[in-house]
């Protein structure tokens, strides 16, 4: 089974992953040490929220678009 690297989106075989982290009870696998390092700096920006978006996609502080 392939897993998606949450940083770059590459598909990774868990047994061949460059690294693994558990975050909020879920395992994440990485294609490279670079992606693993980026995740370690700010995991929440790469993890989907229950609404299906990443925290970095939050637009709550912006004004609504007007037509």
C-alpha positions as CSV (number, residue, x, y, z in Angstrom):
1,X,0.0,0.0,0.0
2,X,1.3,3.5,-0.9
3,X,1.0,6.5,1.4
4,X,1.1,10.1,0.3
5,X,3.9,12.3,1.6
6,X,2.0,15.2,3.2
7,X,4.6,17.8,2.2
8,X,5.2,17.2,-1.5
9,X,2.4,14.8,-2.3
10,X,4.6,12.0,-3.6
11,X,3.4,8.4,-3.1
12,X,5.7,6.5,-0.8
13,X,5.9,2.8,0.2
14,X,6.0,2.8,4.1
15,X,8.7,0.2,4.1
16,X,10.9,2.4,1.8
17,X,10.1,5.8,3.3
18,X,12.9,8.1,4.3
19,X,11.1,8.8,7.6
20,X,7.9,8.4,9.5
21,X,6.2,10.6,12.1
22,X,3.0,10.0,14.1
23,X,0.9,13.2,14.5
24,X,-2.4,13.3,16.3
25,X,-2.6,9.5,16.3
26,X,-1.9,9.0,12.5
27,X,1.3,7.9,10.8
28,X,2.8,10.0,8.1
29,X,5.5,8.8,5.7
30,X,8.1,10.9,3.8
31,X,9.9,10.6,0.5
32,X,13.0,12.4,1.7
33,X,14.7,13.9,4.8
34,X,13.9,17.3,3.4
35,X,10.2,16.7,3.5
36,X,10.5,15.2,6.9
37,X,12.3,18.2,8.2
38,X,9.7,20.6,6.8
39,X,7.0,18.6,8.5
40,X,8.8,18.6,11.8
41,X,9.0,22.4,11.7
42,X,5.2,22.9,11.4
43,X,3.2,19.6,11.1
44,X,-0.2,21.5,11.3
45,X,0.5,23.2,8.0
46,X,0.7,19.9,6.2
47,X,-2.1,17.9,8.0
48,X,-5.7,18.1,6.7
49,X,-8.3,19.4,9.1
50,X,-11.6,17.6,9.5
51,X,-13.0,20.0,6.9
52,X,-10.6,18.6,4.3
53,X,-8.2,21.5,4.1
54,X,-4.8,22.2,5.6
55,X,-4.4,24.8,8.3
56,X,-2.3,26.9,6.0
57,X,-5.4,27.3,3.7
58,X,-7.3,29.2,6.4
59,X,-8.8,32.4,5.0
60,X,-10.7,33.4,8.1
61,X,-8.6,36.6,8.6
62,X,-9.4,37.9,5.1
63,X,-12.3,39.8,3.8
64,X,-14.8,38.0,1.7
65,X,-14.5,38.4,-2.1
66,X,-17.1,40.7,-3.6
67,X,-18.3,40.6,-7.2
